[in-house]
Amino acid sequence: MSIHIKRKHKLLPHNYIAEEILLGIILIYPSMFFNILEKIKKEYFFLETHQMIYINLINIYKYKQLNIIELMYKLESNKMLYKIGGLKKITSMMKQGQIFINSSKINIYIEALIYIIRQSYIKRLMIQCGHNIIKLSYIPQVKNEYLRVKALSYLNFIDERINKKHIKTFKDLISEKLVEIKFKNKYLYQTQEKLILSGFLDIDEIISGLPNGDLIIIAGRPSMGKTSLAINIAYNVFNKQKVSICIFSLEMSSSQIFNKFISIASNIPIQKYIVNKINKYQWECITKLCKKLLTNNIYINDALNFSINYIEQISKKIKKKNNELQLIIIDYLQLIQLNEENSYTRSQELSYITRKLKLLAQFLKLPIIVLSQLNRNIEIRNEKIPVLSDLKESGCISFHTNITISTFFNNGIHLTNFKKLLNYSIHLNNLENKTLNLTNKIKDLKYKILHIHQQYIFRFHLNQHILFSTYNHKYLSRQNWIRNNHITYSEVITYLKVFHKNKSYIEYTKKILITKYSKVYDINIGNYFNFTSNQIILHNSIEQDSDIIMILHQQIKQDNQNFNKKILDINICKNRNGATGSCQIMFIPNRNVFKNLEKKT
């Protein structure tokens, strides 16, 4: 009678001998550690003891003291020497490392050991991710869409760890740049070929084309021609550079986008085209255009209720299928949804969406143009020229510290408490020391308090001041705005004294502590980009993930005679990697055509 003993769980993939040999080589030849450190992380090791040894090796390597004596002292001081197996374990690893010491091909053997350890680590990751998906699949409440998104995120996570080509050191960059300078003629054609131009001379002169990996926002009030401008750019890119384009349209159908495209390309009024009132010459123009469209694809996706993950998935799928995809256009930002129901404010959702779009642009190495609405602040200002803050004006500041409200209600301040708040005043000061009082004004109140939500609060201790705010708010540090999460010990913070508003002073940060998860306010204070709280100067605008922001508006009122032609102003108010400025462009609404404005000589 034979008895078969079956293991309930197999051991996860690993190779502890390869791990021991590699650690032994590091101890015997410390000079090899520099190359190994770039390729191996602590989590690659399967055994916890090996991870502990590797972490301590890294710590002593920082101080240029990598040897067996220092390692034992470090382990003993951290009370880890006994846990890893004592001196016996260390000598055993060094014996294992002796195997390849006398070989002239030691570097090749080290690379082979690293490969074995990394392969085992990737397999463990795959098993862990698969196990997580299986567990989620057994939960009845979990939707299939969430499962699919989660599975894709796991695969992307693993892919990032396998493919490390995007991680470069200054050493790599210097060598690449020197080769590029030395053989500049070799790279000249390649550089020109990759540059995507909008086709509008004045815009391209300011922003130097549409850089790969950039998130570009085209903003404006309704009926200003944002969609037509984006389609004009798409046509110029398609016609002159023969590349593929993907358009996500959440507002217009694919047939409407196609009609606009035909109207722009053939210079035929869209009404004529739709009702088929076109002549023979115009018909020939349309047929020629259709032949061009067959050579390179323009993808139009007009599915209802796009989610950000859907856009990400489709874009990656198209790029994988068609490497000629060089531009993505999304119309428009405010209609993009998150995948699942949540309690986030719309402001938080849009911040998450723009961040994902920026990462998508970098991953696909192409520009993404996103159309966006401006808020209604421009309508209540005397000066009707839009500014960058019209995209969103807000700052998350602490519930108790930065707003003076005479009475707090038992149930806390919430959006539904607007009527109760009407009887009280809110006071904020800007840098010009003008106090903004809001009392019994429902319209002002709606604009002044944008959101009330929960966030983690940090307490910043200076020499004489304490301020509570969220991680992403900005302080003024001498001449620069810095976010809270970039503030370090002894960072300089600028503040104003009560009786010396025309002078600024500095203090050093002494301590930063996380306090609690509490209510915060998004405050809008009109046209000002900053305000003071506890005498410390704070920023009043959210940090955008966009690289380029173009705002479209009409400053010059048109005469009745020129009703079919509009002169629009384009204000390039943000350009992360270049110049800002403004220019004018001609818009012909009935043909949806944008043209370069002829310069007067």
VOMIRO-341831 format. One record per residue (C-alpha): x, y, z; residue in three letters. Coordinates in Angstrom, 3 decimals. Example, Ala and Ser with C-alpha at 12.3 -4.5 7.8 and 13.67 -1.06 7.14 Angstrom:
REM residues 2
REC         x         y         z  residuo
REC    12.300    -4.500     7.800      ala
REC    13.670    -1.060     7.140      ser
REM end
This chain:
REM residues 601
REC         x         y         z  residuo
REC     0.000     0.000     0.000      met
REC     1.564     3.206    -1.179      ser
REC     0.846     6.517     0.462      ile
REC     0.996     9.693    -1.619      his
REC     1.596    12.830     0.384      ile
REC     0.456    15.894    -1.562      lys
REC     1.558    19.363    -0.604      arg
REC    -1.357    21.704    -0.090      lys
REC     0.631    24.740    -1.240      his
REC     3.678    24.769    -3.471      lys
REC     6.582    27.015    -2.569      leu
REC     6.691    30.276    -4.468      leu
REC     9.332    30.480    -7.235      pro
REC    12.742    31.364    -5.829      his
REC    16.394    30.421    -5.922      asn
REC    17.946    30.930    -2.497      tyr
REC    21.323    29.555    -3.626      ile
REC    21.609    32.287    -6.308      ala
REC    20.704    34.855    -3.640      glu
REC    23.402    33.534    -1.257      glu
REC    26.063    33.493    -3.981      ile
REC    25.275    37.094    -5.001      leu
REC    25.416    38.366    -1.409      leu
REC    28.669    36.434    -0.880      gly
REC    30.252    38.082    -3.958      ile
REC    29.259    41.531    -2.639      ile
REC    31.044    40.806     0.671      leu
REC    34.185    39.465    -1.027      ile
REC    34.300    42.083    -3.802      tyr
REC    32.667    45.297    -2.469      pro
REC    33.700    47.178    -5.656      ser
REC    31.144    45.093    -7.599      met
REC    28.294    46.426    -5.476      phe
REC    27.884    49.640    -7.489      phe
REC    26.730    47.761   -10.610      asn
REC    24.616    45.267    -8.641      ile
REC    22.840    48.044    -6.693      leu
REC    21.379    49.535    -9.891      glu
REC    19.824    46.217   -10.922      lys
REC    18.657    44.547    -7.706      ile
REC    16.153    45.825    -5.130      lys
REC    15.567    44.357    -1.705      lys
REC    12.161    42.878    -2.674      glu
REC    13.836    40.748    -5.365      tyr
REC    15.170    38.478    -2.604      phe
REC    12.779    35.729    -1.534      phe
REC    14.135    34.998     1.947      leu
REC    13.531    37.680     4.559      glu
REC    17.015    37.116     6.002      thr
REC    18.542    37.946     2.610      his
REC    16.432    41.094     2.385      gln
REC    17.632    42.198     5.832      met
REC    21.283    41.592     4.897      ile
REC    20.875    43.481     1.591      tyr
REC    19.257    46.505     3.305      ile
REC    22.153    46.723     5.766      asn
REC    24.679    46.369     2.945      leu
REC    23.088    49.362     1.240      ile
REC    23.218    51.396     4.450      asn
REC    26.909    50.784     5.091      ile
REC    27.743    51.252     1.386      tyr
REC    26.443    54.845     1.629      lys
REC    29.264    55.600     4.073      tyr
REC    31.921    53.810     1.961      lys
REC    32.455    51.214     4.689      gln
REC    31.401    48.013     2.930      leu
REC    33.147    45.092     4.634      asn
REC    32.234    42.097     6.779      ile
REC    33.176    43.807    10.084      ile
REC    30.934    46.805     9.417      glu
REC    28.097    44.506     8.307      leu
REC    28.261    42.460    11.510      met
REC    28.417    45.632    13.627      tyr
REC    25.428    47.094    11.779      lys
REC    23.370    43.907    12.149      leu
REC    24.240    43.635    15.823      glu
REC    23.345    47.283    16.524      ser
REC    19.999    46.790    14.755      asn
REC    19.450    43.547    16.703      lys
REC    19.304    41.513    13.498      met
REC    22.453    39.393    13.679      leu
REC    20.761    36.562    15.558      tyr
REC    17.665    36.721    13.305      lys
REC    19.646    36.212    10.096      ile
REC    21.537    33.214    11.466      gly
REC    24.583    34.860    13.042      gly
REC    28.177    34.691    11.870      leu
REC    27.600    31.180    10.525      lys
REC    25.143    32.530     7.912      lys
REC    27.546    35.259     6.756      ile
REC    30.511    32.867     6.405      thr
REC    28.265    30.390     4.547      ser
REC    27.328    33.086     2.003      met
REC    30.986    34.009     1.520      met
REC    31.847    30.339     0.886      lys
REC    29.093    30.193    -1.741      gln
REC    30.474    33.386    -3.319      gly
REC    33.952    31.796    -3.615      gln
REC    32.679    29.629    -6.510      ile
REC    33.184    32.285    -9.221      phe
REC    35.957    34.342    -7.647      ile
REC    38.823    32.941    -9.725      asn
REC    36.872    33.157   -12.981      ser
REC    37.770    35.795   -15.573      ser
REC    34.083    35.961   -16.528      lys
REC    32.819    36.978   -13.099      ile
REC    30.771    39.875   -14.542      asn
REC    28.911    37.472   -16.845      ile
REC    28.152    35.170   -13.891      tyr
REC    26.887    38.098   -11.815      ile
REC    24.540    39.095   -14.658      glu
REC    23.270    35.507   -14.815      ala
REC    22.620    35.472   -11.047      leu
REC    20.731    38.783   -11.262      ile
REC    18.645    37.414   -14.135      tyr
REC    17.703    34.274   -12.141      ile
REC    16.730    36.328    -9.052      ile
REC    14.674    38.856   -11.103      arg
REC    12.866    36.089   -13.034      gln
REC    11.792    34.444    -9.785      ser
REC    10.623    37.807    -8.421      tyr
REC     8.488    38.515   -11.520      ile
REC     6.863    35.093   -11.251      lys
REC     6.036    35.723    -7.591      arg
REC     4.467    39.026    -8.572      leu
REC     2.338    37.294   -11.227      met
REC     1.158    34.702    -8.689      ile
REC     0.309    37.402    -6.122      gln
REC    -1.622    39.501    -8.646      cys
REC    -3.467    36.453    -9.949      gly
REC    -4.373    35.482    -6.387      his
REC    -5.733    38.986    -5.734      asn
REC    -7.897    38.875    -8.882      ile
REC    -9.263    35.446    -7.917      ile
REC   -10.183    36.705    -4.440      lys
REC   -11.923    39.761    -5.902      leu
REC   -13.823    37.606    -8.413      ser
REC   -15.475    35.682    -5.580      tyr
REC   -16.980    38.882    -4.113      ile
REC   -20.533    39.291    -5.553      pro
REC   -20.589    43.085    -5.079      gln
REC   -17.494    43.678    -7.242      val
REC   -18.427    44.745   -10.780      lys
REC   -16.838    43.188   -13.874      asn
REC   -15.597    46.602   -15.042      glu
REC   -13.722    47.099   -11.775      tyr
REC   -12.200    43.609   -12.096      leu
REC   -11.017    44.315   -15.620      arg
REC    -9.465    47.655   -14.627      val
REC    -7.808    46.066   -11.582      lys
REC    -6.358    43.223   -13.684      ala
REC    -4.961    45.725   -16.202      leu
REC    -3.431    47.822   -13.409      ser
REC    -1.705    44.717   -11.999      tyr
REC    -0.287    43.840   -15.425      leu
REC     0.930    47.421   -15.932      asn
REC     2.523    47.321   -12.476      phe
REC     4.428    44.150   -13.386      ile
REC     5.344    45.515   -16.822      asp
REC     6.905    48.591   -15.224      glu
REC     9.126    46.386   -13.113      arg
REC    10.190    44.226   -16.060      ile
REC    10.842    47.122   -18.423      asn
REC    13.279    49.541   -16.806      lys
REC    14.317    51.385   -19.978      lys
REC    12.667    54.594   -18.781      his
REC    14.968    54.761   -15.737      ile
REC    18.169    56.578   -16.646      lys
REC    21.107    57.965   -14.706      thr
REC    22.984    61.196   -15.490      phe
REC    25.775    58.940   -16.743      lys
REC    23.466    57.562   -19.446      asp
REC    22.114    61.002   -20.352      leu
REC    25.591    62.560   -20.606      ile
REC    26.839    59.814   -22.924      ser
REC    23.721    60.106   -25.119      glu
REC    24.032    63.897   -25.322      lys
REC    27.743    63.759   -26.234      leu
REC    27.027    61.264   -29.026      val
REC    24.092    63.413   -30.219      glu
REC    26.287    66.547   -30.340      ile
REC    29.149    64.757   -32.091      lys
REC    26.896    63.170   -34.716      phe
REC    24.231    65.872   -34.877      lys
REC    23.593    65.413   -38.624      asn
REC    22.645    61.822   -37.981      lys
REC    19.882    62.844   -35.542      tyr
REC    18.695    65.934   -37.428      leu
REC    16.188    64.231   -39.703      tyr
REC    14.919    62.001   -36.919      gln
REC    14.246    65.011   -34.642      thr
REC    12.377    66.905   -37.369      gln
REC    10.279    63.880   -38.233      glu
REC     9.035    63.469   -34.647      lys
REC     8.017    67.114   -34.150      leu
REC     4.235    67.576   -34.401      ile
REC     3.151    71.064   -35.539      leu
REC    -0.304    72.580   -35.042      ser
REC    -0.214    74.146   -38.507      gly
REC    -0.779    77.676   -37.147      phe
REC     2.382    79.735   -37.495      leu
REC     1.930    82.069   -34.527      asp
REC     0.982    79.251   -32.135      ile
REC     3.890    77.048   -33.266      asp
REC     6.278    79.988   -32.964      glu
REC     5.381    80.388   -29.273      ile
REC     5.105    76.742   -28.151      ile
REC     7.497    75.212   -30.753      ser
REC     4.955    72.619   -31.881      gly
REC     3.111    69.995   -29.858      leu
REC     5.778    68.222   -27.772      pro
REC     5.551    64.467   -27.297      asn
REC     4.452    63.480   -23.792      gly
REC     2.737    66.815   -23.126      asp
REC    -0.825    67.381   -21.893      leu
REC    -2.234    70.416   -23.742      ile
REC    -5.398    72.162   -22.551      ile
REC    -7.469    74.307   -24.943      ile
REC    -9.938    76.227   -22.799      ala
REC   -12.706    78.701   -23.464      gly
REC   -16.298    79.617   -22.756      arg
REC   -19.080    77.771   -24.700      pro
REC   -19.477    78.468   -28.459      ser
REC   -15.996    79.966   -28.700      met
REC   -14.805    77.401   -31.259      gly
REC   -12.711    75.036   -29.114      lys
REC   -13.840    71.870   -30.937      thr
REC   -13.347    73.477   -34.364      ser
REC    -9.823    74.602   -33.402      leu
REC    -8.938    71.091   -32.229      ala
REC   -10.264    69.556   -35.468      ile
REC    -8.351    72.157   -37.499      asn
REC    -5.166    71.128   -35.681      ile
REC    -6.026    67.466   -36.337      ala
REC    -6.502    68.163   -40.050      tyr
REC    -3.226    70.112   -40.297      asn
REC    -1.306    67.321   -38.547      val
REC    -2.974    64.641   -40.684      phe
REC    -2.582    66.509   -43.985      asn
REC     0.998    67.724   -43.611      lys
REC     2.596    65.005   -41.519      gln
REC     0.642    61.919   -42.615      lys
REC     0.085    60.464   -39.162      val
REC    -2.842    58.780   -37.434      ser
REC    -5.020    60.600   -34.878      ile
REC    -7.484    59.434   -32.233      cys
REC   -10.441    61.655   -31.238      ile
REC   -12.564    60.954   -28.157      phe
REC   -15.772    62.963   -28.541      ser
REC   -18.048    63.077   -25.518      leu
REC   -20.159    65.955   -26.842      glu
REC   -20.550    65.364   -30.586      met
REC   -21.288    62.211   -32.590      ser
REC   -18.718    60.687   -34.941      ser
REC   -20.759    61.813   -37.983      ser
REC   -20.758    65.417   -36.727      gln
REC   -16.993    65.294   -36.207      ile
REC   -16.575    63.799   -39.687      phe
REC   -18.749    66.535   -41.242      asn
REC   -16.648    69.221   -39.542      lys
REC   -13.469    67.538   -40.784      phe
REC   -14.749    67.413   -44.378      ile
REC   -15.895    71.048   -44.194      ser
REC   -12.489    72.187   -42.935      ile
REC   -10.536    70.142   -45.476      ala
REC   -12.645    71.040   -48.520      ser
REC   -13.464    74.634   -47.453      asn
REC   -17.145    73.921   -48.097      ile
REC   -19.759    75.413   -45.702      pro
REC   -21.007    72.589   -43.516      ile
REC   -24.668    73.377   -44.249      gln
REC   -24.054    72.903   -47.987      lys
REC   -22.267    69.643   -47.405      tyr
REC   -24.976    68.231   -45.143      ile
REC   -27.848    69.018   -47.559      val
REC   -25.735    67.871   -50.563      asn
REC   -25.771    71.280   -52.284      lys
REC   -22.267    70.894   -53.677      ile
REC   -20.919    71.389   -57.178      asn
REC   -18.673    69.145   -59.245      lys
REC   -15.440    70.833   -58.174      tyr
REC   -16.355    70.567   -54.499      gln
REC   -17.264    66.904   -54.966      trp
REC   -13.827    66.230   -56.476      glu
REC   -12.213    67.889   -53.426      cys
REC   -14.176    65.599   -51.115      ile
REC   -13.253    62.437   -53.046      thr
REC    -9.541    63.388   -52.985      lys
REC    -9.763    63.943   -49.242      leu
REC   -11.441    60.564   -48.708      cys
REC    -8.586    58.862   -50.581      lys
REC    -6.130    60.537   -48.211      lys
REC    -8.169    59.428   -45.214      leu
REC    -7.853    55.815   -46.361      leu
REC    -4.043    55.939   -46.169      thr
REC    -3.834    56.889   -42.479      asn
REC    -6.511    56.231   -39.932      asn
REC    -8.335    58.844   -37.914      ile
REC   -10.080    57.060   -35.065      tyr
REC   -13.257    58.648   -33.660      ile
REC   -14.784    57.265   -30.480      asn
REC   -18.152    58.729   -29.511      asp
REC   -19.256    56.186   -26.890      ala
REC   -21.419    57.590   -24.104      leu
REC   -20.070    58.225   -20.584      asn
REC   -16.340    57.772   -21.131      phe
REC   -14.313    56.869   -18.082      ser
REC   -10.661    57.803   -17.733      ile
REC    -9.665    54.129   -17.623      asn
REC   -11.636    53.484   -20.828      tyr
REC    -9.725    56.293   -22.593      ile
REC    -6.442    54.894   -21.273      glu
REC    -7.261    51.344   -22.374      gln
REC    -8.443    52.280   -25.904      ile
REC    -5.500    54.643   -26.484      ser
REC    -2.939    51.999   -25.539      lys
REC    -4.740    49.421   -27.670      lys
REC    -4.715    51.687   -30.752      ile
REC    -1.077    52.679   -30.233      lys
REC    -0.066    49.024   -29.984      lys
REC    -1.963    48.254   -33.190      lys
REC    -0.916    51.375   -35.095      asn
REC     2.467    52.892   -34.224      asn
REC     1.696    55.876   -36.490      glu
REC    -0.713    57.251   -33.876      leu
REC     0.846    60.616   -32.977      gln
REC    -1.981    62.728   -31.516      leu
REC    -4.969    62.232   -29.193      ile
REC    -7.784    64.787   -28.853      ile
REC   -10.423    64.638   -26.089      ile
REC   -13.593    66.756   -26.191      asp
REC   -14.019    67.583   -23.379      tyr
REC   -12.490    67.305   -19.872      leu
REC   -15.545    68.022   -17.698      gln
REC   -17.517    65.136   -19.257      leu
REC   -14.943    62.446   -18.394      ile
REC   -16.099    60.228   -15.538      gln
REC   -14.365    58.044   -12.987      leu
REC   -15.077    54.330   -13.104      asn
REC   -16.854    53.781    -9.824      glu
REC   -19.094    55.718    -7.525      glu
REC   -17.223    57.609    -4.823      asn
REC   -17.534    60.471    -2.395      ser
REC   -14.881    62.663    -4.041      tyr
REC   -15.632    66.220    -5.043      thr
REC   -15.662    66.983    -8.752      arg
REC   -12.529    69.069    -8.256      ser
REC   -10.691    66.040    -6.847      gln
REC   -11.967    63.873    -9.702      glu
REC   -10.729    66.320   -12.344      leu
REC    -7.325    66.498   -10.652      ser
REC    -7.106    62.695   -10.783      tyr
REC    -8.268    62.635   -14.436      ile
REC    -5.732    65.245   -15.602      thr
REC    -2.967    63.403   -13.769      arg
REC    -3.909    60.138   -15.507      lys
REC    -4.003    61.898   -18.898      leu
REC    -0.561    63.373   -18.291      lys
REC     0.826    59.926   -17.426      leu
REC    -0.878    58.484   -20.528      leu
REC     0.772    61.131   -22.747      ala
REC     4.176    60.273   -21.270      gln
REC     3.592    56.531   -21.624      phe
REC     2.488    56.753   -25.291      leu
REC     5.088    59.468   -26.050      lys
REC     2.650    61.702   -27.908      leu
REC     0.782    64.962   -27.241      pro
REC    -2.764    64.800   -25.829      ile
REC    -5.034    67.799   -26.475      ile
REC    -7.922    68.143   -24.018      val
REC   -10.686    70.718   -24.415      leu
REC   -11.953    72.353   -21.241      ser
REC   -14.616    74.807   -20.163      gln
REC   -13.755    77.933   -18.212      leu
REC   -15.696    78.696   -15.058      asn
REC   -18.174    81.582   -14.863      arg
REC   -15.891    83.924   -12.908      asn
REC   -15.161    85.780   -16.135      ile
REC   -18.836    86.765   -16.393      glu
REC   -18.867    88.598   -13.059      ile
REC   -15.640    90.524   -13.677      arg
REC   -15.415    93.935   -15.291      asn
REC   -12.354    92.801   -17.179      glu
REC   -13.624    90.052   -19.494      lys
REC   -10.215    88.731   -20.515      ile
REC    -9.843    85.144   -19.191      pro
REC    -6.848    84.228   -17.063      val
REC    -5.266    80.959   -15.957      leu
REC    -7.161    80.969   -12.665      ser
REC   -10.471    80.757   -14.579      asp
REC    -9.784    77.060   -15.096      leu
REC   -10.125    76.702   -11.318      lys
REC    -9.421    79.003    -8.415      glu
REC    -9.069    77.178    -5.158      ser
REC    -6.883    76.215    -2.253      gly
REC    -7.508    73.598     0.400      cys
REC    -7.057    75.159     3.818      ile
REC    -7.882    73.959     7.287      ser
REC   -11.421    74.152     8.646      phe
REC   -10.471    75.856    11.916      his
REC    -7.352    77.876    11.195      thr
REC    -7.861    79.881     8.052      asn
REC   -11.516    80.897     8.110      ile
REC   -13.071    82.984    10.831      thr
REC   -16.730    82.024    11.218      ile
REC   -18.410    83.424    14.307      ser
REC   -20.401    80.280    15.149      thr
REC   -19.834    76.581    14.450      phe
REC   -22.862    74.335    14.158      phe
REC   -23.247    71.044    15.980      asn
REC   -23.460    69.020    12.797      asn
REC   -20.397    70.703    11.263      gly
REC   -20.278    73.000     8.254      ile
REC   -21.447    71.221     5.113      his
REC   -22.669    72.229     1.680      leu
REC   -26.264    71.981     2.866      thr
REC   -25.585    74.651     5.507      asn
REC   -25.465    77.542     3.029      phe
REC   -28.730    79.018     4.314      lys
REC   -27.487    78.993     7.893      lys
REC   -24.197    80.569     6.882      leu
REC   -25.998    83.552     5.351      leu
REC   -26.316    85.167     8.743      asn
REC   -22.590    85.105     9.415      tyr
REC   -19.519    86.724     7.918      ser
REC   -16.386    85.239     6.431      ile
REC   -13.195    87.357     6.463      his
REC   -10.177    86.821     4.250      leu
REC    -7.275    89.192     3.574      asn
REC    -5.271    89.355     0.355      asn
REC    -1.750    90.714    -0.046      leu
REC    -3.032    94.242    -0.642      glu
REC    -4.633    94.062     2.811      asn
REC    -8.160    94.359     1.425      lys
REC   -10.605    92.507     3.646      thr
REC   -13.278    90.520     1.831      leu
REC   -16.486    90.428     3.872      asn
REC   -19.273    88.105     2.813      leu
REC   -22.507    88.684     4.625      thr
REC   -26.055    87.892     3.445      asn
REC   -24.965    87.492    -0.168      lys
REC   -26.024    84.148    -1.552      ile
REC   -24.382    84.720    -4.960      lys
REC   -21.030    85.718    -3.455      asp
REC   -21.190    82.840    -1.006      leu
REC   -21.647    80.292    -3.773      lys
REC   -18.575    81.598    -5.512      tyr
REC   -16.462    82.031    -2.422      lys
REC   -16.881    78.579    -0.886      ile
REC   -16.402    75.966    -3.588      leu
REC   -16.051    72.646    -1.741      his
REC   -16.097    71.276     1.771      ile
REC   -14.546    67.830     2.049      his
REC   -12.250    65.602     4.116      gln
REC    -8.455    65.552     3.811      gln
REC    -5.386    64.912     5.945      tyr
REC    -4.253    68.049     7.778      ile
REC    -0.591    68.896     8.376      phe
REC     0.633    71.275    11.102      arg
REC     3.552    73.487    10.133      phe
REC     5.560    74.950    13.030      his
REC     7.600    78.066    12.330      leu
REC     9.427    80.238    14.874      asn
REC     6.359    82.299    15.722      gln
REC     3.545    80.860    13.638      his
REC     1.588    77.635    13.261      ile
REC    -0.527    76.866    10.215      leu
REC    -2.775    73.935     9.331      phe
REC    -3.268    73.001     5.657      ser
REC    -3.295    70.102     3.205      thr
REC    -0.263    68.512     1.558      tyr
REC    -0.720    70.188    -1.849      asn
REC    -1.217    73.805    -0.815      his
REC     1.508    76.321    -1.639      lys
REC     3.534    78.690     0.507      tyr
REC     5.635    81.610    -0.631      leu
REC     9.328    80.864    -0.007      ser
REC    11.275    84.039    -0.806      arg
REC    10.406    84.472    -4.502      gln
REC     9.053    80.989    -5.298      asn
REC     5.847    79.087    -4.588      trp
REC     6.445    75.644    -3.091      ile
REC     3.961    72.905    -2.218      arg
REC     3.629    71.681     1.346      asn
REC     4.839    68.195     0.448      asn
REC     8.094    69.730    -0.876      his
REC     8.814    71.687     2.301      ile
REC    11.756    70.315     4.278      thr
REC    13.290    71.052     7.661      tyr
REC    14.681    74.634     7.853      ser
REC    12.797    75.673     4.687      glu
REC    12.296    79.440     4.484      val
REC     8.659    80.663     4.619      ile
REC     7.648    84.258     3.811      thr
REC     5.126    86.072     5.998      tyr
REC     3.743    89.568     6.619      leu
REC     3.607    91.380     9.960      lys
REC     0.293    92.831    11.091      val
REC     1.444    96.465    11.161      phe
REC     3.998    96.233     8.352      his
REC     1.995    95.025     5.365      lys
REC     4.385    96.614     2.873      asn
REC     7.324    94.483     4.095      lys
REC     7.816    90.751     3.946      ser
REC     9.743    88.675     6.498      tyr
REC    11.045    85.117     6.577      ile
REC    10.903    82.297     9.116      glu
REC    12.418    78.833     9.132      tyr
REC    10.352    75.654     9.302      thr
REC    11.015    73.901    12.600      lys
REC     8.641    70.976    12.512      lys
REC     5.995    69.366    10.241      ile
REC     3.434    67.008    11.756      leu
REC     0.401    65.178    10.428      ile
REC    -2.512    65.947    12.751      thr
REC    -5.807    64.437    11.645      lys
REC    -8.255    63.623     8.874      tyr
REC   -10.608    66.588     8.973      ser
REC   -12.786    69.018     7.040      lys
REC   -11.079    71.413     4.634      val
REC   -12.382    74.269     2.492      tyr
REC   -11.634    75.232    -1.084      asp
REC   -11.743    79.032    -1.007      ile
REC   -12.070    81.313    -4.019      asn
REC   -11.058    84.915    -3.463      ile
REC   -11.834    86.445    -6.819      gly
REC    -9.023    87.601    -9.064      asn
REC    -6.223    87.249    -6.495      tyr
REC    -3.651    84.485    -6.789      phe
REC    -2.692    84.676    -3.131      asn
REC    -3.944    85.586     0.329      phe
REC    -2.679    85.657     3.901      thr
REC    -3.543    83.314     6.728      ser
REC    -1.949    83.669    10.168      asn
REC     0.177    86.302     8.381      gln
REC     1.675    83.585     6.120      ile
REC     1.318    84.090     2.369      ile
REC    -0.587    81.268     0.666      leu
REC    -1.257    80.505    -2.966      his
REC    -4.778    80.597    -4.389      asn
REC    -4.608    78.324    -7.434      ser
REC    -4.526    74.578    -7.915      ile
REC    -1.454    73.066    -9.555      glu
REC    -2.392    71.754   -12.975      gln
REC    -0.894    68.635   -14.524      asp
REC    -1.072    70.248   -17.954      ser
REC     2.105    71.317   -19.732      asp
REC     0.534    73.867   -22.084      ile
REC    -2.670    75.844   -21.532      ile
REC    -4.233    77.854   -24.374      met
REC    -7.267    80.025   -23.608      ile
REC    -9.496    81.022   -26.513      leu
REC   -11.502    84.252   -26.306      his
REC   -12.786    87.146   -28.391      gln
REC   -11.589    90.541   -27.269      gln
REC   -12.512    92.637   -30.305      ile
REC   -16.234    93.039   -30.988      lys
REC   -17.118    92.217   -34.587      gln
REC   -18.997    94.518   -36.943      asp
REC   -22.173    93.229   -38.578      asn
REC   -20.401    93.301   -41.951      gln
REC   -17.777    90.819   -40.731      asn
REC   -20.172    88.532   -38.910      phe
REC   -18.965    85.491   -40.879      asn
REC   -15.375    86.114   -39.794      lys
REC   -14.132    86.411   -36.226      lys
REC   -10.758    87.495   -34.923      ile
REC   -10.069    85.360   -31.829      leu
REC    -7.314    85.809   -29.282      asp
REC    -5.324    82.805   -28.102      ile
REC    -3.596    83.361   -24.789      asn
REC    -0.893    80.765   -24.095      ile
REC    -0.748    81.406   -20.367      cys
REC     1.210    78.295   -19.366      lys
REC     4.052    76.513   -21.093      asn
REC     6.041    74.288   -18.774      arg
REC     8.979    73.874   -21.132      asn
REC     8.950    77.082   -23.141      gly
REC     7.679    80.595   -23.657      ala
REC     4.205    81.998   -23.029      thr
REC     2.481    84.697   -25.056      gly
REC    -0.577    85.537   -27.095      ser
REC    -1.565    85.680   -30.742      cys
REC    -4.612    86.192   -32.932      gln
REC    -6.270    83.828   -35.349      ile
REC    -9.141    84.106   -37.825      met
REC   -12.227    81.901   -37.394      phe
REC   -14.839    81.353   -40.118      ile
REC   -17.780    79.764   -38.211      pro
REC   -19.906    78.564   -41.147      asn
REC   -16.931    76.576   -42.491      arg
REC   -15.413    75.698   -39.104      asn
REC   -12.086    76.918   -40.471      val
REC    -9.296    78.587   -38.514      phe
REC    -6.702    80.508   -40.538      lys
REC    -3.431    82.256   -39.837      asn
REC    -4.004    85.976   -39.579      leu
REC    -2.217    87.927   -42.267      glu
REC     0.310    90.231   -40.695      lys
REC     0.166    93.896   -41.685      lys
REC     3.309    95.130   -43.357      thr
REM end
